[in-house]
Amino acid sequence: SAGLTEEQKEFQKVALDFAANEMAPHMAEWDEKEIFPVEAMRKAARLGFGGIYVKPDVGGSGLSRLDTSIIFEALSTGCTSTTAYISIHNMCVWMIDSFGNEEQRRRFCPSLCSMEKFASYCLTEPGSGSDAASLLTSAQRKGDTYVLNGSKAFISGGGDTDVYVVMCRTGGPGPKGISCLVVEKGTPGLSFGKKERKVGWNSQPTRAVIFEDCVVPVGNRLGAEGQGFSIAMKGLNGGRINIASCSLGAAHASVLLAQEHLTVRKQFGEPLANNQYLRFRLAEMATRLVAARLMVRNAARALQEGREDAAVLCSMAKLFATDECFAICNQALQMHGGYGYLKDYAVQQFVRDIRVHQILEGTNEVMRMIVARNLLQG
């Protein structure tokens, strides 16, 4: 809580309490049985967590990017996988709120902010991941509709959610030919692939989203034709802060689990906490966690203020926090010894859930490319 205002400490406490009472007791079951915890998320929405940085006139909480980071970090201590989905949902609602017209904002945002309905972000395709600008899903204009054809891969919530924010090609090759359409579940021509089996993130379903002559009204386009790639990238700047914040929560929880285990577990006639090597490793874990947290919060402030260096700071924060926090969780598992590898112990789930954070919202290799390009362009 260092450096936070009294109001931010209140947000944090509410989120931590929710994580401890409504998420942590169910985290293992949601993972084991692959349950999408709809009712728990709707309870979170009643606390204002369904549209955290969405404007209040359409049901959002109107909070800052820093407030959002604090909330996602706190929630992630209870279940990282579920919080990560909530962060993606929030990104989608923000995109509609920020780039939609008044009719679109009022049509979609209230039911999304309350989590009566859920949203998915559709950018990645089977043939375009890091090279997002090469996407092939096409939307041909026919009168006052678009006809979509193509498919999206690795879509969080796919098949179980109600609203799909889809990046598609309405023009020529490259980023300037991409537009953004909102596709609603039940639209003819919209279908889904099989549910993917994943190492972690099991409390949220992941499927391919498939469009076969899927007819969408022109009135569902966000912004102008050709603005889609810009909308997607602006969404991802915030998404990178959000997913880094989820990593912080997992690492924070793992440090606490390691701290407890070192105190309770005895070897060679004394607690592990008396071992100098393990004490030093715990100190390093806590230090890296605080460093990562400061970096994420600095980037969140930059994004909120619209600073010129915001995008590169978001990339740096995502790169640093997700790498460091995975290392922290992994070290916490190691400190548990054989117990850490058992599903009875929460630390292994944090390791599995956090691993994908180094891949999604732009791989950490792409984060390095963004930072290097910024440096070399002066």
Contacts in CASP RR format, 6 or more apart in sequence:
PFRMAT RR
TARGET T0000
AUTHOR 0000-0000-0000
METHOD contacts of the structure
MODEL  1
SAGLTEEQKEFQKVALDFAANEMAPHMAEWDEKEIFPVEAMRKAARLGFG
GIYVKPDVGGSGLSRLDTSIIFEALSTGCTSTTAYISIHNMCVWMIDSFG
NEEQRRRFCPSLCSMEKFASYCLTEPGSGSDAASLLTSAQRKGDTYVLNG
SKAFISGGGDTDVYVVMCRTGGPGPKGISCLVVEKGTPGLSFGKKERKVG
WNSQPTRAVIFEDCVVPVGNRLGAEGQGFSIAMKGLNGGRINIASCSLGA
AHASVLLAQEHLTVRKQFGEPLANNQYLRFRLAEMATRLVAARLMVRNAA
RALQEGREDAAVLCSMAKLFATDECFAICNQALQMHGGYGYLKDYAVQQF
VRDIRVHQILEGTNEVMRMIVARNLLQG
1 8 0 8 1.000
1 9 0 8 1.000
1 12 0 8 1.000
4 12 0 8 1.000
4 70 0 8 1.000
8 66 0 8 1.000
8 67 0 8 1.000
8 70 0 8 1.000
11 63 0 8 1.000
11 67 0 8 1.000
11 70 0 8 1.000
11 71 0 8 1.000
11 74 0 8 1.000
12 70 0 8 1.000
12 71 0 8 1.000
12 74 0 8 1.000
14 47 0 8 1.000
15 47 0 8 1.000
15 49 0 8 1.000
15 70 0 8 1.000
15 71 0 8 1.000
15 74 0 8 1.000
15 75 0 8 1.000
16 74 0 8 1.000
16 77 0 8 1.000
18 43 0 8 1.000
18 44 0 8 1.000
18 47 0 8 1.000
18 49 0 8 1.000
18 75 0 8 1.000
19 74 0 8 1.000
19 75 0 8 1.000
19 76 0 8 1.000
19 77 0 8 1.000
19 78 0 8 1.000
19 79 0 8 1.000
19 83 0 8 1.000
20 77 0 8 1.000
20 78 0 8 1.000
22 40 0 8 1.000
22 43 0 8 1.000
22 44 0 8 1.000
23 40 0 8 1.000
23 75 0 8 1.000
23 78 0 8 1.000
23 79 0 8 1.000
23 82 0 8 1.000
23 83 0 8 1.000
24 77 0 8 1.000
24 78 0 8 1.000
24 79 0 8 1.000
24 346 0 8 1.000
26 37 0 8 1.000
26 40 0 8 1.000
26 79 0 8 1.000
27 78 0 8 1.000
27 79 0 8 1.000
27 81 0 8 1.000
27 82 0 8 1.000
27 203 0 8 1.000
27 346 0 8 1.000
27 349 0 8 1.000
28 343 0 8 1.000
28 346 0 8 1.000
28 349 0 8 1.000
29 35 0 8 1.000
30 37 0 8 1.000
30 79 0 8 1.000
30 81 0 8 1.000
30 82 0 8 1.000
30 202 0 8 1.000
30 203 0 8 1.000
31 81 0 8 1.000
31 200 0 8 1.000
31 202 0 8 1.000
31 203 0 8 1.000
31 349 0 8 1.000
31 353 0 8 1.000
32 202 0 8 1.000
32 343 0 8 1.000
34 195 0 8 1.000
34 202 0 8 1.000
34 203 0 8 1.000
34 205 0 8 1.000
35 203 0 8 1.000
36 157 0 8 1.000
36 160 0 8 1.000
36 203 0 8 1.000
36 204 0 8 1.000
36 205 0 8 1.000
37 79 0 8 1.000
37 82 0 8 1.000
37 203 0 8 1.000
38 115 0 8 1.000
38 118 0 8 1.000
40 82 0 8 1.000
41 50 0 8 1.000
41 82 0 8 1.000
41 85 0 8 1.000
41 86 0 8 1.000
41 115 0 8 1.000
41 118 0 8 1.000
42 114 0 8 1.000
42 115 0 8 1.000
42 116 0 8 1.000
44 50 0 8 1.000
44 75 0 8 1.000
44 86 0 8 1.000
44 115 0 8 1.000
45 51 0 8 1.000
45 113 0 8 1.000
45 114 0 8 1.000
45 115 0 8 1.000
46 114 0 8 1.000
48 60 0 8 1.000
48 61 0 8 1.000
48 113 0 8 1.000
49 61 0 8 1.000
49 71 0 8 1.000
49 75 0 8 1.000
49 86 0 8 1.000
49 90 0 8 1.000
50 60 0 8 1.000
50 61 0 8 1.000
50 86 0 8 1.000
50 89 0 8 1.000
50 90 0 8 1.000
50 93 0 8 1.000
50 112 0 8 1.000
50 113 0 8 1.000
50 114 0 8 1.000
50 115 0 8 1.000
51 59 0 8 1.000
51 60 0 8 1.000
51 61 0 8 1.000
51 62 0 8 1.000
51 89 0 8 1.000
51 90 0 8 1.000
51 93 0 8 1.000
51 94 0 8 1.000
51 112 0 8 1.000
51 113 0 8 1.000
52 60 0 8 1.000
52 61 0 8 1.000
52 62 0 8 1.000
52 63 0 8 1.000
52 67 0 8 1.000
52 68 0 8 1.000
52 71 0 8 1.000
52 90 0 8 1.000
53 61 0 8 1.000
53 62 0 8 1.000
53 63 0 8 1.000
53 64 0 8 1.000
53 65 0 8 1.000
53 67 0 8 1.000
53 68 0 8 1.000
53 90 0 8 1.000
53 94 0 8 1.000
54 60 0 8 1.000
54 61 0 8 1.000
54 62 0 8 1.000
54 90 0 8 1.000
54 93 0 8 1.000
54 94 0 8 1.000
54 97 0 8 1.000
54 109 0 8 1.000
54 113 0 8 1.000
55 62 0 8 1.000
55 97 0 8 1.000
55 105 0 8 1.000
56 62 0 8 1.000
58 97 0 8 1.000
58 105 0 8 1.000
58 106 0 8 1.000
58 109 0 8 1.000
58 110 0 8 1.000
58 113 0 8 1.000
59 109 0 8 1.000
59 110 0 8 1.000
59 113 0 8 1.000
59 114 0 8 1.000
60 93 0 8 1.000
60 97 0 8 1.000
60 109 0 8 1.000
60 113 0 8 1.000
61 113 0 8 1.000
63 71 0 8 1.000
64 300 0 8 1.000
64 304 0 8 1.000
65 238 0 8 1.000
65 241 0 8 1.000
65 300 0 8 1.000
65 301 0 8 1.000
65 303 0 8 1.000
65 304 0 8 1.000
66 297 0 8 1.000
66 300 0 8 1.000
66 301 0 8 1.000
66 304 0 8 1.000
68 90 0 8 1.000
68 241 0 8 1.000
68 242 0 8 1.000
68 245 0 8 1.000
68 300 0 8 1.000
69 241 0 8 1.000
69 242 0 8 1.000
69 244 0 8 1.000
69 245 0 8 1.000
69 296 0 8 1.000
69 297 0 8 1.000
69 300 0 8 1.000
70 245 0 8 1.000
70 297 0 8 1.000
72 83 0 8 1.000
72 86 0 8 1.000
72 87 0 8 1.000
72 242 0 8 1.000
72 245 0 8 1.000
72 246 0 8 1.000
73 245 0 8 1.000
73 246 0 8 1.000
73 248 0 8 1.000
73 249 0 8 1.000
73 252 0 8 1.000
73 293 0 8 1.000
73 296 0 8 1.000
74 249 0 8 1.000
75 82 0 8 1.000
75 83 0 8 1.000
75 86 0 8 1.000
75 246 0 8 1.000
76 83 0 8 1.000
76 84 0 8 1.000
76 245 0 8 1.000
76 246 0 8 1.000
76 247 0 8 1.000
76 248 0 8 1.000
76 249 0 8 1.000
76 250 0 8 1.000
76 253 0 8 1.000
77 249 0 8 1.000
77 250 0 8 1.000
77 252 0 8 1.000
77 253 0 8 1.000
78 253 0 8 1.000
79 203 0 8 1.000
80 246 0 8 1.000
80 247 0 8 1.000
80 249 0 8 1.000
80 250 0 8 1.000
80 349 0 8 1.000
80 350 0 8 1.000
80 353 0 8 1.000
80 354 0 8 1.000
81 200 0 8 1.000
81 201 0 8 1.000
81 202 0 8 1.000
81 203 0 8 1.000
81 204 0 8 1.000
81 353 0 8 1.000
82 203 0 8 1.000
82 204 0 8 1.000
83 246 0 8 1.000
84 156 0 8 1.000
84 201 0 8 1.000
84 204 0 8 1.000
84 243 0 8 1.000
84 246 0 8 1.000
84 353 0 8 1.000
84 357 0 8 1.000
85 156 0 8 1.000
85 157 0 8 1.000
85 201 0 8 1.000
85 203 0 8 1.000
85 204 0 8 1.000
87 239 0 8 1.000
87 242 0 8 1.000
87 243 0 8 1.000
87 245 0 8 1.000
87 246 0 8 1.000
88 119 0 8 1.000
88 120 0 8 1.000
88 121 0 8 1.000
88 156 0 8 1.000
88 239 0 8 1.000
88 242 0 8 1.000
89 112 0 8 1.000
89 115 0 8 1.000
89 118 0 8 1.000
89 119 0 8 1.000
89 161 0 8 1.000
90 242 0 8 1.000
91 121 0 8 1.000
91 235 0 8 1.000
91 236 0 8 1.000
91 238 0 8 1.000
91 239 0 8 1.000
91 242 0 8 1.000
92 112 0 8 1.000
92 119 0 8 1.000
92 120 0 8 1.000
92 121 0 8 1.000
92 163 0 8 1.000
92 165 0 8 1.000
93 108 0 8 1.000
93 109 0 8 1.000
93 112 0 8 1.000
93 113 0 8 1.000
93 119 0 8 1.000
94 235 0 8 1.000
95 121 0 8 1.000
95 165 0 8 1.000
95 180 0 8 1.000
95 222 0 8 1.000
95 231 0 8 1.000
95 234 0 8 1.000
95 235 0 8 1.000
96 104 0 8 1.000
96 105 0 8 1.000
96 108 0 8 1.000
96 109 0 8 1.000
96 112 0 8 1.000
96 165 0 8 1.000
96 182 0 8 1.000
96 222 0 8 1.000
97 105 0 8 1.000
97 109 0 8 1.000
98 234 0 8 1.000
99 180 0 8 1.000
99 222 0 8 1.000
99 223 0 8 1.000
99 227 0 8 1.000
99 231 0 8 1.000
100 222 0 8 1.000
100 223 0 8 1.000
101 223 0 8 1.000
104 182 0 8 1.000
104 219 0 8 1.000
104 220 0 8 1.000
104 222 0 8 1.000
108 163 0 8 1.000
108 182 0 8 1.000
111 117 0 8 1.000
112 118 0 8 1.000
112 119 0 8 1.000
112 163 0 8 1.000
117 161 0 8 1.000
117 162 0 8 1.000
117 163 0 8 1.000
118 157 0 8 1.000
118 160 0 8 1.000
118 161 0 8 1.000
118 162 0 8 1.000
118 163 0 8 1.000
119 161 0 8 1.000
119 162 0 8 1.000
119 163 0 8 1.000
119 164 0 8 1.000
119 165 0 8 1.000
120 155 0 8 1.000
120 156 0 8 1.000
120 157 0 8 1.000
120 158 0 8 1.000
120 159 0 8 1.000
120 161 0 8 1.000
120 163 0 8 1.000
120 164 0 8 1.000
120 165 0 8 1.000
120 209 0 8 1.000
121 155 0 8 1.000
121 156 0 8 1.000
121 165 0 8 1.000
122 152 0 8 1.000
122 155 0 8 1.000
122 164 0 8 1.000
122 165 0 8 1.000
122 166 0 8 1.000
122 167 0 8 1.000
122 183 0 8 1.000
122 209 0 8 1.000
123 132 0 8 1.000
123 135 0 8 1.000
123 152 0 8 1.000
123 167 0 8 1.000
123 232 0 8 1.000
124 132 0 8 1.000
124 152 0 8 1.000
124 153 0 8 1.000
124 154 0 8 1.000
124 155 0 8 1.000
125 135 0 8 1.000
125 136 0 8 1.000
125 137 0 8 1.000
125 150 0 8 1.000
125 151 0 8 1.000
125 152 0 8 1.000
125 153 0 8 1.000
126 151 0 8 1.000
126 153 0 8 1.000
126 208 0 8 1.000
127 134 0 8 1.000
127 136 0 8 1.000
127 153 0 8 1.000
128 134 0 8 1.000
128 135 0 8 1.000
128 136 0 8 1.000
130 362 0 8 1.000
130 363 0 8 1.000
130 365 0 8 1.000
130 366 0 8 1.000
132 167 0 8 1.000
132 229 0 8 1.000
132 232 0 8 1.000
133 174 0 8 1.000
133 175 0 8 1.000
133 178 0 8 1.000
133 229 0 8 1.000
134 173 0 8 1.000
134 174 0 8 1.000
135 167 0 8 1.000
135 168 0 8 1.000
135 169 0 8 1.000
135 178 0 8 1.000
136 150 0 8 1.000
136 169 0 8 1.000
137 148 0 8 1.000
137 149 0 8 1.000
137 150 0 8 1.000
137 151 0 8 1.000
137 152 0 8 1.000
137 166 0 8 1.000
137 167 0 8 1.000
137 168 0 8 1.000
137 169 0 8 1.000
137 211 0 8 1.000
138 148 0 8 1.000
138 149 0 8 1.000
138 150 0 8 1.000
138 168 0 8 1.000
138 169 0 8 1.000
138 170 0 8 1.000
139 146 0 8 1.000
139 147 0 8 1.000
139 148 0 8 1.000
139 168 0 8 1.000
139 169 0 8 1.000
139 170 0 8 1.000
139 179 0 8 1.000
139 181 0 8 1.000
139 216 0 8 1.000
140 146 0 8 1.000
140 147 0 8 1.000
140 149 0 8 1.000
140 170 0 8 1.000
141 170 0 8 1.000
141 218 0 8 1.000
143 218 0 8 1.000
144 217 0 8 1.000
144 218 0 8 1.000
144 219 0 8 1.000
145 215 0 8 1.000
145 216 0 8 1.000
145 217 0 8 1.000
145 218 0 8 1.000
146 168 0 8 1.000
146 170 0 8 1.000
146 181 0 8 1.000
146 215 0 8 1.000
146 216 0 8 1.000
146 217 0 8 1.000
146 218 0 8 1.000
146 221 0 8 1.000
147 213 0 8 1.000
147 214 0 8 1.000
147 215 0 8 1.000
147 216 0 8 1.000
148 166 0 8 1.000
148 168 0 8 1.000
148 181 0 8 1.000
148 183 0 8 1.000
148 211 0 8 1.000
148 213 0 8 1.000
148 214 0 8 1.000
148 215 0 8 1.000
148 216 0 8 1.000
149 211 0 8 1.000
149 212 0 8 1.000
149 213 0 8 1.000
149 214 0 8 1.000
150 210 0 8 1.000
150 211 0 8 1.000
150 212 0 8 1.000
151 208 0 8 1.000
151 209 0 8 1.000
151 210 0 8 1.000
151 211 0 8 1.000
152 166 0 8 1.000
152 208 0 8 1.000
152 209 0 8 1.000
152 210 0 8 1.000
153 208 0 8 1.000
154 196 0 8 1.000
154 206 0 8 1.000
154 208 0 8 1.000
154 360 0 8 1.000
155 164 0 8 1.000
155 206 0 8 1.000
155 207 0 8 1.000
155 208 0 8 1.000
155 209 0 8 1.000
156 201 0 8 1.000
156 204 0 8 1.000
156 205 0 8 1.000
156 206 0 8 1.000
157 204 0 8 1.000
157 205 0 8 1.000
157 206 0 8 1.000
157 207 0 8 1.000
158 164 0 8 1.000
158 192 0 8 1.000
158 205 0 8 1.000
158 206 0 8 1.000
158 207 0 8 1.000
158 209 0 8 1.000
159 185 0 8 1.000
159 192 0 8 1.000
159 205 0 8 1.000
159 207 0 8 1.000
159 209 0 8 1.000
160 205 0 8 1.000
161 185 0 8 1.000
162 184 0 8 1.000
162 185 0 8 1.000
163 182 0 8 1.000
163 183 0 8 1.000
163 184 0 8 1.000
163 185 0 8 1.000
164 182 0 8 1.000
164 183 0 8 1.000
164 184 0 8 1.000
164 185 0 8 1.000
164 190 0 8 1.000
164 209 0 8 1.000
165 180 0 8 1.000
165 182 0 8 1.000
165 222 0 8 1.000
166 180 0 8 1.000
166 181 0 8 1.000
166 182 0 8 1.000
166 183 0 8 1.000
166 209 0 8 1.000
166 211 0 8 1.000
167 178 0 8 1.000
167 179 0 8 1.000
167 180 0 8 1.000
167 228 0 8 1.000
167 229 0 8 1.000
167 231 0 8 1.000
167 232 0 8 1.000
168 178 0 8 1.000
168 179 0 8 1.000
168 180 0 8 1.000
168 181 0 8 1.000
169 177 0 8 1.000
169 178 0 8 1.000
169 179 0 8 1.000
170 177 0 8 1.000
170 178 0 8 1.000
170 179 0 8 1.000
170 225 0 8 1.000
170 226 0 8 1.000
171 177 0 8 1.000
171 178 0 8 1.000
171 179 0 8 1.000
171 225 0 8 1.000
171 226 0 8 1.000
174 229 0 8 1.000
175 229 0 8 1.000
175 230 0 8 1.000
176 226 0 8 1.000
176 229 0 8 1.000
177 225 0 8 1.000
177 226 0 8 1.000
177 229 0 8 1.000
178 226 0 8 1.000
178 228 0 8 1.000
178 229 0 8 1.000
178 232 0 8 1.000
179 221 0 8 1.000
179 223 0 8 1.000
179 224 0 8 1.000
179 225 0 8 1.000
179 226 0 8 1.000
179 227 0 8 1.000
179 228 0 8 1.000
180 221 0 8 1.000
180 222 0 8 1.000
180 223 0 8 1.000
180 227 0 8 1.000
180 228 0 8 1.000
180 231 0 8 1.000
180 232 0 8 1.000
181 216 0 8 1.000
181 220 0 8 1.000
181 221 0 8 1.000
181 222 0 8 1.000
182 216 0 8 1.000
182 220 0 8 1.000
182 221 0 8 1.000
182 222 0 8 1.000
183 190 0 8 1.000
183 211 0 8 1.000
183 214 0 8 1.000
183 216 0 8 1.000
183 220 0 8 1.000
184 220 0 8 1.000
187 214 0 8 1.000
187 215 0 8 1.000
187 216 0 8 1.000
188 214 0 8 1.000
188 215 0 8 1.000
189 211 0 8 1.000
189 212 0 8 1.000
189 213 0 8 1.000
189 214 0 8 1.000
189 215 0 8 1.000
190 209 0 8 1.000
190 210 0 8 1.000
190 211 0 8 1.000
190 214 0 8 1.000
191 210 0 8 1.000
191 212 0 8 1.000
192 207 0 8 1.000
192 208 0 8 1.000
192 209 0 8 1.000
192 210 0 8 1.000
193 207 0 8 1.000
193 208 0 8 1.000
193 209 0 8 1.000
193 210 0 8 1.000
194 207 0 8 1.000
194 208 0 8 1.000
195 205 0 8 1.000
195 206 0 8 1.000
195 207 0 8 1.000
196 205 0 8 1.000
196 206 0 8 1.000
196 207 0 8 1.000
198 206 0 8 1.000
198 356 0 8 1.000
199 352 0 8 1.000
199 355 0 8 1.000
199 356 0 8 1.000
200 349 0 8 1.000
200 352 0 8 1.000
200 353 0 8 1.000
200 355 0 8 1.000
200 356 0 8 1.000
201 353 0 8 1.000
201 356 0 8 1.000
222 228 0 8 1.000
222 231 0 8 1.000
223 231 0 8 1.000
233 311 0 8 1.000
236 361 0 8 1.000
236 362 0 8 1.000
237 303 0 8 1.000
237 310 0 8 1.000
237 311 0 8 1.000
237 314 0 8 1.000
238 303 0 8 1.000
238 314 0 8 1.000
239 361 0 8 1.000
240 314 0 8 1.000
240 315 0 8 1.000
240 317 0 8 1.000
240 318 0 8 1.000
240 361 0 8 1.000
240 362 0 8 1.000
240 367 0 8 1.000
241 296 0 8 1.000
241 299 0 8 1.000
241 300 0 8 1.000
241 303 0 8 1.000
241 314 0 8 1.000
241 317 0 8 1.000
241 318 0 8 1.000
242 361 0 8 1.000
243 318 0 8 1.000
243 322 0 8 1.000
243 357 0 8 1.000
243 360 0 8 1.000
243 361 0 8 1.000
244 292 0 8 1.000
244 296 0 8 1.000
244 299 0 8 1.000
244 317 0 8 1.000
244 318 0 8 1.000
244 321 0 8 1.000
244 322 0 8 1.000
244 357 0 8 1.000
245 296 0 8 1.000
245 300 0 8 1.000
245 321 0 8 1.000
246 354 0 8 1.000
246 357 0 8 1.000
247 292 0 8 1.000
247 321 0 8 1.000
247 322 0 8 1.000
247 325 0 8 1.000
247 326 0 8 1.000
247 354 0 8 1.000
247 357 0 8 1.000
248 289 0 8 1.000
248 292 0 8 1.000
248 293 0 8 1.000
248 296 0 8 1.000
248 321 0 8 1.000
248 325 0 8 1.000
249 325 0 8 1.000
250 325 0 8 1.000
250 329 0 8 1.000
250 350 0 8 1.000
250 353 0 8 1.000
250 354 0 8 1.000
251 285 0 8 1.000
251 288 0 8 1.000
251 289 0 8 1.000
251 292 0 8 1.000
251 324 0 8 1.000
251 325 0 8 1.000
251 328 0 8 1.000
251 329 0 8 1.000
251 350 0 8 1.000
251 354 0 8 1.000
252 289 0 8 1.000
253 346 0 8 1.000
253 350 0 8 1.000
254 285 0 8 1.000
254 328 0 8 1.000
254 329 0 8 1.000
254 332 0 8 1.000
254 333 0 8 1.000
254 347 0 8 1.000
254 350 0 8 1.000
254 351 0 8 1.000
255 282 0 8 1.000
255 285 0 8 1.000
255 286 0 8 1.000
255 289 0 8 1.000
255 328 0 8 1.000
255 332 0 8 1.000
257 332 0 8 1.000
257 336 0 8 1.000
257 345 0 8 1.000
257 346 0 8 1.000
257 347 0 8 1.000
257 350 0 8 1.000
258 282 0 8 1.000
258 285 0 8 1.000
258 331 0 8 1.000
258 332 0 8 1.000
258 335 0 8 1.000
258 336 0 8 1.000
258 347 0 8 1.000
259 282 0 8 1.000
261 272 0 8 1.000
261 335 0 8 1.000
261 336 0 8 1.000
261 339 0 8 1.000
262 271 0 8 1.000
262 272 0 8 1.000
262 273 0 8 1.000
262 275 0 8 1.000
262 278 0 8 1.000
262 279 0 8 1.000
262 282 0 8 1.000
262 335 0 8 1.000
263 271 0 8 1.000
263 272 0 8 1.000
263 273 0 8 1.000
264 271 0 8 1.000
265 271 0 8 1.000
265 272 0 8 1.000
266 272 0 8 1.000
272 278 0 8 1.000
272 335 0 8 1.000
273 279 0 8 1.000
278 335 0 8 1.000
281 331 0 8 1.000
281 335 0 8 1.000
282 335 0 8 1.000
285 328 0 8 1.000
285 331 0 8 1.000
285 332 0 8 1.000
288 324 0 8 1.000
288 327 0 8 1.000
288 328 0 8 1.000
289 324 0 8 1.000
289 325 0 8 1.000
289 328 0 8 1.000
291 320 0 8 1.000
291 324 0 8 1.000
292 317 0 8 1.000
292 320 0 8 1.000
292 321 0 8 1.000
292 324 0 8 1.000
292 325 0 8 1.000
293 321 0 8 1.000
295 316 0 8 1.000
295 317 0 8 1.000
295 320 0 8 1.000
295 321 0 8 1.000
296 317 0 8 1.000
296 321 0 8 1.000
298 313 0 8 1.000
298 317 0 8 1.000
299 310 0 8 1.000
299 313 0 8 1.000
299 314 0 8 1.000
299 316 0 8 1.000
299 317 0 8 1.000
300 317 0 8 1.000
302 309 0 8 1.000
302 310 0 8 1.000
302 313 0 8 1.000
302 314 0 8 1.000
303 310 0 8 1.000
303 313 0 8 1.000
303 314 0 8 1.000
307 313 0 8 1.000
309 374 0 8 1.000
311 370 0 8 1.000
312 370 0 8 1.000
312 371 0 8 1.000
312 374 0 8 1.000
315 367 0 8 1.000
315 370 0 8 1.000
315 371 0 8 1.000
316 367 0 8 1.000
316 371 0 8 1.000
318 361 0 8 1.000
318 362 0 8 1.000
318 364 0 8 1.000
318 367 0 8 1.000
319 364 0 8 1.000
319 367 0 8 1.000
319 368 0 8 1.000
319 371 0 8 1.000
322 354 0 8 1.000
322 357 0 8 1.000
322 358 0 8 1.000
322 364 0 8 1.000
323 358 0 8 1.000
323 364 0 8 1.000
325 354 0 8 1.000
325 357 0 8 1.000
326 351 0 8 1.000
326 354 0 8 1.000
326 355 0 8 1.000
326 357 0 8 1.000
326 358 0 8 1.000
329 347 0 8 1.000
329 350 0 8 1.000
329 351 0 8 1.000
329 354 0 8 1.000
330 351 0 8 1.000
332 347 0 8 1.000
332 350 0 8 1.000
333 340 0 8 1.000
333 341 0 8 1.000
333 347 0 8 1.000
333 348 0 8 1.000
333 351 0 8 1.000
336 345 0 8 1.000
336 347 0 8 1.000
339 345 0 8 1.000
340 347 0 8 1.000
340 348 0 8 1.000
341 348 0 8 1.000
342 348 0 8 1.000
343 349 0 8 1.000
358 364 0 8 1.000
END
